[in-house]
């Protein structure tokens, strides 16, 4: 959706080949610049590192930047998708044991929700009830407890 409107993109996923193919497709069909960042979130340490990074630095950075840019016509929206049906749970060999993937949203639904939030100028888009509940819960417990709960849910 963003590429179709002419926006440049940074794409993040575990499969470098898929990212490269999508990059080529979007650059060719939409005439935008696409950067890719492959990272295997199926590795336990990577998932926790990204969890801490995104919920900590990126979210606060996005919120602060959105506030600084308020009224300029430039918006910043942090999309916090939560469980998304992308095949991650299979790649991470989670099977059906991971509670967080039982109600996973489709990637298209997550993208639409994030896009709509961005168009409305929202600084943060928490996609889905599960993600909203986890965000609230993480504010009520110490960060170390939140990380341990997240790890337990991802197993």
PAFIRO-211226 format. One record per residue: residue in three letters; chain; residue number from 1; x, y, z of N, C-alpha, C in turn. Coordinates in nm, 3 decimals, padded with zeros to 5 digits. Layout:
N
rest;kette;nr;n.c1;n.c2;n.c3;ca.c1;ca.c2;ca.c3;c.c1;c.c2;c.c3
ALA;A;NUM;X;Y;Z;X;Y;Z;X;Y;Z
...
//
This chain:
155
rest;kette;nr;n.c1;n.c2;n.c3;ca.c1;ca.c2;ca.c3;c.c1;c.c2;c.c3
UNK;A;1;00.083;-00.119;00.000;00.000;00.000;00.000;00.087;00.126;00.000
UNK;A;2;00.185;00.129;00.088;00.272;00.247;00.095;00.355;00.259;-00.032
UNK;A;3;00.407;00.147;-00.081;00.487;00.151;-00.203;00.403;00.199;-00.321
UNK;A;4;00.277;00.159;-00.326;00.189;00.202;-00.435;00.167;00.353;-00.431
UNK;A;5;00.180;00.413;-00.313;00.166;00.558;-00.301;00.299;00.631;-00.320
UNK;A;6;00.407;00.554;-00.344;00.536;00.614;-00.371;00.628;00.627;-00.251
UNK;A;7;00.595;00.562;-00.140;00.679;00.569;-00.020;00.792;00.467;-00.026
UNK;A;8;00.912;00.510;00.010;01.025;00.419;00.023;01.003;00.334;00.148
UNK;A;9;01.063;00.214;00.151;01.037;00.120;00.259;01.163;00.058;00.314
UNK;A;10;01.156;00.017;00.441;01.254;-00.070;00.504;01.177;-00.194;00.546
UNK;A;11;01.215;-00.310;00.490;01.145;-00.435;00.518;01.231;-00.524;00.606
UNK;A;12;01.169;-00.586;00.707;01.239;-00.672;00.801;01.168;-00.807;00.806
UNK;A;13;01.245;-00.916;00.786;01.192;-01.052;00.796;01.311;-01.147;00.804
UNK;A;14;01.283;-01.276;00.828;01.393;-01.371;00.844;01.448;-01.421;00.711
UNK;A;15;01.369;-01.419;00.605;01.410;-01.478;00.478;01.469;-01.373;00.384
UNK;A;16;01.601;-01.376;00.372;01.670;-01.279;00.285;01.624;-01.296;00.140
UNK;A;17;01.604;-01.420;00.096;01.561;-01.443;-00.043;01.425;-01.382;-00.070
UNK;A;18;01.330;-01.401;00.021;01.196;-01.345;00.004;01.202;-01.192;00.010
UNK;A;19;01.282;-01.139;00.101;01.297;-00.994;00.110;01.354;-00.937;-00.019
UNK;A;20;01.456;-01.002;-00.072;01.518;-00.955;-00.196;01.420;-00.960;-00.313
UNK;A;21;01.339;-01.067;-00.320;01.240;-01.079;-00.427;01.134;-00.970;-00.415
UNK;A;22;01.088;-00.945;-00.293;00.988;-00.841;-00.271;01.046;-00.703;-00.300
UNK;A;23;01.171;-00.683;-00.259;01.240;-00.556;-00.287;01.242;-00.530;-00.437
UNK;A;24;01.285;-00.630;-00.514;01.293;-00.614;-00.660;01.155;-00.586;-00.720
UNK;A;25;01.055;-00.660;-00.673;00.919;-00.640;-00.724;00.868;-00.499;-00.696
UNK;A;26;00.884;-00.452;-00.574;00.834;-00.319;-00.537;00.910;-00.207;-00.607
UNK;A;27;01.042;-00.224;-00.617;01.120;-00.121;-00.686;01.084;-00.114;-00.834
UNK;A;28;01.057;-00.229;-00.894;01.023;-00.234;-01.036;00.882;-00.184;-01.063
UNK;A;29;00.786;-00.234;-00.985;00.645;-00.202;-01.013;00.602;-00.067;-00.957
UNK;A;30;00.664;-00.023;-00.847;00.619;00.100;-00.781;00.718;00.215;-00.793
UNK;A;31;00.841;00.185;-00.836;00.940;00.290;-00.852;00.987;00.351;-00.721
UNK;A;32;00.991;00.271;-00.615;01.035;00.321;-00.485;01.167;00.256;-00.447
UNK;A;33;01.233;00.314;-00.347;01.355;00.255;-00.295;01.319;00.167;-00.177
UNK;A;34;01.371;00.044;-00.176;01.342;-00.051;-00.070;01.473;-00.101;-00.010
UNK;A;35;01.484;-00.091;00.120;01.598;-00.148;00.191;01.548;-00.269;00.268
UNK;A;36;01.633;-00.370;00.285;01.593;-00.491;00.356;01.686;-00.517;00.473
UNK;A;37;01.631;-00.581;00.575;01.708;-00.618;00.694;01.665;-00.758;00.736
UNK;A;38;01.738;-00.862;00.688;01.701;-00.997;00.727;01.752;-01.030;00.868
UNK;A;39;01.664;-01.083;00.950;01.702;-01.130;01.084;01.616;-01.250;01.117
UNK;A;40;01.677;-01.354;01.168;01.607;-01.478;01.201;01.552;-01.468;01.342
UNK;A;41;01.428;-01.431;01.352;01.363;-01.417;01.482;01.329;-01.551;01.544
UNK;A;42;01.351;-01.660;01.471;01.326;-01.792;01.526;01.432;-01.830;01.629
UNK;A;43;01.544;-01.760;01.628;01.647;-01.785;01.728;01.608;-01.713;01.857
UNK;A;44;01.608;-01.787;01.965;01.558;-01.736;02.093;01.620;-01.603;02.133
UNK;A;45;01.752;-01.592;02.127;01.817;-01.468;02.167;01.779;-01.352;02.077
UNK;A;46;01.768;-01.377;01.948;01.730;-01.271;01.854;01.591;-01.219;01.886
UNK;A;47;01.498;-01.311;01.915;01.361;-01.270;01.944;01.356;-01.182;02.069
UNK;A;48;01.428;-01.221;02.173;01.427;-01.140;02.295;01.498;-01.006;02.274
UNK;A;49;01.606;-01.007;02.197;01.675;-00.882;02.168;01.584;-00.785;02.094
UNK;A;50;01.515;-00.837;01.993;01.425;-00.752;01.916;01.308;-00.707;02.003
UNK;A;51;01.254;-00.798;02.085;01.143;-00.764;02.175;01.182;-00.646;02.265
UNK;A;52;01.297;-00.657;02.330;01.343;-00.549;02.417;01.368;-00.421;02.338
UNK;A;53;01.431;-00.436;02.222;01.464;-00.319;02.142;01.338;-00.246;02.094
UNK;A;54;01.246;-00.323;02.036;01.125;-00.262;01.980;01.039;-00.201;02.089
UNK;A;55;01.013;-00.276;02.195;00.926;-00.223;02.299;00.992;-00.111;02.377
UNK;A;56;01.123;-00.109;02.378;01.193;-00.003;02.450;01.228;00.113;02.361
UNK;A;57;01.336;00.101;02.291;01.391;00.214;02.216;01.303;00.259;02.100
UNK;A;58;01.265;00.168;02.014;01.192;00.208;01.894;01.058;00.271;01.925
UNK;A;59;00.985;00.212;02.019;00.853;00.266;02.050;00.865;00.404;02.112
UNK;A;60;00.954;00.421;02.206;00.973;00.554;02.266;01.026;00.654;02.163
UNK;A;61;01.119;00.610;02.079;01.171;00.696;01.973;01.059;00.739;01.878
UNK;A;62;00.977;00.643;01.837;00.867;00.674;01.745;00.769;00.772;01.808
UNK;A;63;00.734;00.749;01.934;00.640;00.838;02.001;00.698;00.979;02.016
UNK;A;64;00.824;00.987;02.053;00.888;01.118;02.070;00.899;01.191;01.936
UNK;A;65;00.937;01.118;01.832;00.950;01.178;01.699;00.814;01.224;01.648
UNK;A;66;00.711;01.143;01.670;00.575;01.182;01.628;00.533;01.312;01.696
UNK;A;67;00.566;01.325;01.823;00.530;01.447;01.897;00.608;01.567;01.843
UNK;A;68;00.737;01.548;01.818;00.819;01.658;01.766;00.771;01.704;01.628
UNK;A;69;00.719;01.611;01.548;00.676;01.643;01.413;00.530;01.686;01.405
UNK;A;70;00.463;01.687;01.518;00.322;01.724;01.521;00.300;01.860;01.455
UNK;A;71;00.204;01.865;01.364;00.171;01.990;01.296;00.254;02.020;01.173
UNK;A;72;00.350;01.933;01.140;00.436;01.958;01.023;00.387;01.889;00.896
UNK;A;73;00.289;01.800;00.910;00.243;01.722;00.796;00.317;01.590;00.780
UNK;A;74;00.420;01.570;00.862;00.494;01.444;00.862;00.449;01.364;00.984
UNK;A;75;00.416;01.236;00.962;00.372;01.153;01.073;00.465;01.034;01.093
UNK;A;76;00.464;00.981;01.213;00.539;00.860;01.247;00.442;00.767;01.316
UNK;A;77;00.436;00.643;01.269;00.349;00.543;01.330;00.431;00.418;01.357
UNK;A;78;00.436;00.377;01.483;00.501;00.251;01.521;00.396;00.142;01.516
UNK;A;79;00.414;00.045;01.428;00.321;-00.067;01.416;00.371;-00.181;01.504
UNK;A;80;00.292;-00.217;01.603;00.324;-00.327;01.695;00.227;-00.440;01.662
UNK;A;81;00.266;-00.532;01.573;00.170;-00.628;01.520;00.136;-00.744;01.610
UNK;A;82;00.223;-00.784;01.699;00.192;-00.904;01.777;00.190;-01.027;01.688
UNK;A;83;00.117;-01.131;01.730;00.116;-01.256;01.654;00.060;-01.237;01.513
UNK;A;84;00.139;-01.276;01.414;00.101;-01.261;01.274;00.127;-01.393;01.203
UNK;A;85;00.032;-01.438;01.123;00.044;-01.565;01.052;00.139;-01.549;00.934
UNK;A;86;00.267;-01.574;00.959;00.369;-01.560;00.855;00.450;-01.689;00.836
UNK;A;87;00.423;-01.789;00.916;00.504;-01.910;00.913;00.616;-01.907;01.016
UNK;A;88;00.623;-01.800;01.094;00.728;-01.788;01.196;00.724;-01.904;01.294
UNK;A;89;00.603;-01.939;01.340;00.593;-02.044;01.441;00.643;-02.178;01.388
UNK;A;90;00.624;-02.203;01.259;00.676;-02.326;01.199;00.828;-02.321;01.191
UNK;A;91;00.882;-02.207;01.147;01.027;-02.192;01.135;01.095;-02.201;01.271
UNK;A;92;01.025;-02.156;01.375;01.080;-02.160;01.511;01.051;-02.293;01.579
UNK;A;93;00.988;-02.386;01.506;00.953;-02.518;01.557;00.870;-02.508;01.685
UNK;A;94;00.772;-02.418;01.683;00.686;-02.398;01.800;00.565;-02.492;01.798
UNK;A;95;00.533;-02.544;01.680;00.415;-02.629;01.670;00.291;-02.554;01.715
UNK;A;96;00.205;-02.622;01.787;00.082;-02.558;01.835;00.093;-02.521;01.982
UNK;A;97;00.215;-02.527;02.037;00.231;-02.502;02.180;00.235;-02.354;02.217
UNK;A;98;00.265;-02.268;02.122;00.277;-02.126;02.152;00.140;-02.061;02.162
UNK;A;99;00.107;-02.012;02.279;-00.023;-01.949;02.303;-00.043;-01.827;02.216
UNK;A;100;00.064;-01.756;02.186;00.049;-01.630;02.116;00.006;-01.645;01.970
UNK;A;101;00.023;-01.763;01.910;-00.012;-01.779;01.769;-00.150;-01.840;01.747
UNK;A;102;-00.223;-01.869;01.854;-00.356;-01.928;01.837;-00.453;-01.833;01.769
UNK;A;103;-00.439;-01.705;01.789;-00.528;-01.606;01.730;-00.452;-01.511;01.638
UNK;A;104;-00.350;-01.562;01.569;-00.266;-01.477;01.484;-00.346;-01.414;01.370
UNK;A;105;-00.318;-01.286;01.348;-00.381;-01.213;01.236;-00.304;-01.240;01.107
UNK;A;106;-00.370;-01.225;00.996;-00.301;-01.240;00.867;-00.208;-01.120;00.847
UNK;A;107;-00.104;-01.140;00.768;-00.013;-01.030;00.738;-00.087;-00.916;00.669
UNK;A;108;-00.183;-00.949;00.583;-00.261;-00.846;00.513;-00.342;-00.763;00.613
UNK;A;109;-00.401;-00.828;00.713;-00.481;-00.758;00.815;-00.391;-00.664;00.896
UNK;A;110;-00.274;-00.713;00.935;-00.179;-00.631;01.011;-00.138;-00.510;00.928
UNK;A;111;-00.106;-00.532;00.801;-00.065;-00.422;00.713;-00.177;-00.319;00.698
UNK;A;112;-00.301;-00.367;00.678;-00.415;-00.275;00.664;-00.435;-00.192;00.791
UNK;A;113;-00.429;-00.258;00.907;-00.448;-00.186;01.033;-00.339;-00.081;01.054
UNK;A;114;-00.214;-00.119;01.025;-00.104;-00.024;01.037;-00.118;00.092;00.940
UNK;A;115;-00.158;00.062;00.820;-00.178;00.164;00.718;-00.287;00.262;00.761
UNK;A;116;-00.399;00.209;00.809;-00.509;00.295;00.854;-00.466;00.382;00.972
UNK;A;117;-00.390;00.325;01.065;-00.341;00.403;01.179;-00.249;00.515;01.132
UNK;A;118;-00.162;00.483;01.036;-00.070;00.584;00.982;-00.149;00.696;00.915
UNK;A;119;-00.250;00.659;00.835;-00.329;00.761;00.765;-00.406;00.850;00.863
UNK;A;120;-00.439;00.797;00.983;-00.508;00.875;01.085;-00.410;00.956;01.171
UNK;A;121;-00.279;00.937;01.148;-00.179;01.011;01.223;-00.153;00.957;01.363
UNK;A;122;-00.189;00.830;01.388;-00.165;00.771;01.520;-00.016;00.743;01.537
UNK;A;123;00.035;00.772;01.654;00.177;00.748;01.682;00.206;00.600;01.704
UNK;A;124;00.109;00.527;01.757;00.128;00.384;01.787;00.006;00.307;01.740
UNK;A;125;00.030;00.194;01.677;-00.078;00.103;01.637;-00.052;-00.033;01.702
UNK;A;126;-00.128;-00.065;01.804;-00.122;-00.197;01.867;-00.226;-00.283;01.797
UNK;A;127;-00.182;-00.376;01.716;-00.274;-00.453;01.633;-00.325;-00.575;01.709
UNK;A;128;-00.454;-00.581;01.731;-00.519;-00.697;01.791;-00.531;-00.690;01.942
UNK;A;129;-00.630;-00.761;01.993;-00.659;-00.762;02.137;-00.543;-00.820;02.218
UNK;A;130;-00.479;-00.924;02.165;-00.368;-00.988;02.236;-00.255;-00.888;02.258
UNK;A;131;-00.220;-00.814;02.154;-00.111;-00.717;02.162;-00.146;-00.605;02.259
UNK;A;132;-00.270;-00.560;02.255;-00.313;-00.455;02.348;-00.308;-00.503;02.492
UNK;A;133;-00.350;-00.627;02.516;-00.346;-00.683;02.652;-00.201;-00.697;02.700
UNK;A;134;-00.113;-00.743;02.611;00.029;-00.758;02.649;00.093;-00.622;02.677
UNK;A;135;00.057;-00.521;02.600;00.113;-00.388;02.623;00.069;-00.334;02.759
UNK;A;136;-00.058;-00.353;02.791;-00.107;-00.309;02.921;-00.041;-00.387;03.033
UNK;A;137;-00.034;-00.519;03.016;00.029;-00.602;03.118;00.174;-00.568;03.141
UNK;A;138;00.246;-00.533;03.034;00.388;-00.501;03.048;00.410;-00.372;03.126
UNK;A;139;00.307;-00.289;03.133;00.317;-00.166;03.212;00.292;-00.192;03.361
UNK;A;140;00.226;-00.303;03.389;00.187;-00.332;03.528;00.287;-00.419;03.602
UNK;A;141;00.379;-00.483;03.530;00.478;-00.570;03.594;00.618;-00.519;03.563
UNK;A;142;00.716;-00.554;03.645;00.855;-00.514;03.615;00.899;-00.569;03.480
UNK;A;143;00.990;-00.499;03.412;01.035;-00.538;03.279;01.094;-00.679;03.277
UNK;A;144;01.169;-00.715;03.381;01.228;-00.849;03.386;01.119;-00.955;03.386
UNK;A;145;01.010;-00.931;03.456;00.898;-01.025;03.458;00.832;-01.030;03.321
UNK;A;146;00.813;-00.915;03.258;00.751;-00.910;03.125;00.834;-00.989;03.024
UNK;A;147;00.967;-00.976;03.029;01.053;-01.050;02.937;01.040;-01.201;02.959
UNK;A;148;01.037;-01.243;03.086;01.025;-01.386;03.116;00.891;-01.440;03.069
UNK;A;149;00.785;-01.364;03.087;00.653;-01.406;03.038;00.652;-01.418;02.887
UNK;A;150;00.715;-01.321;02.820;00.721;-01.324;02.673;00.796;-01.447;02.626
UNK;A;151;00.908;-01.478;02.692;00.986;-01.594;02.655;00.903;-01.721;02.675
UNK;A;152;00.833;-01.732;02.786;00.752;-01.849;02.815;00.641;-01.865;02.710
UNK;A;153;00.582;-01.756;02.669;00.473;-01.762;02.570;00.526;-01.801;02.432
UNK;A;154;00.651;-01.768;02.404;00.709;-01.798;02.274;00.758;-01.941;02.261
UNK;A;155;00.759;-02.016;02.369;00.809;-02.154;02.364;00.701;-02.251;02.329
//
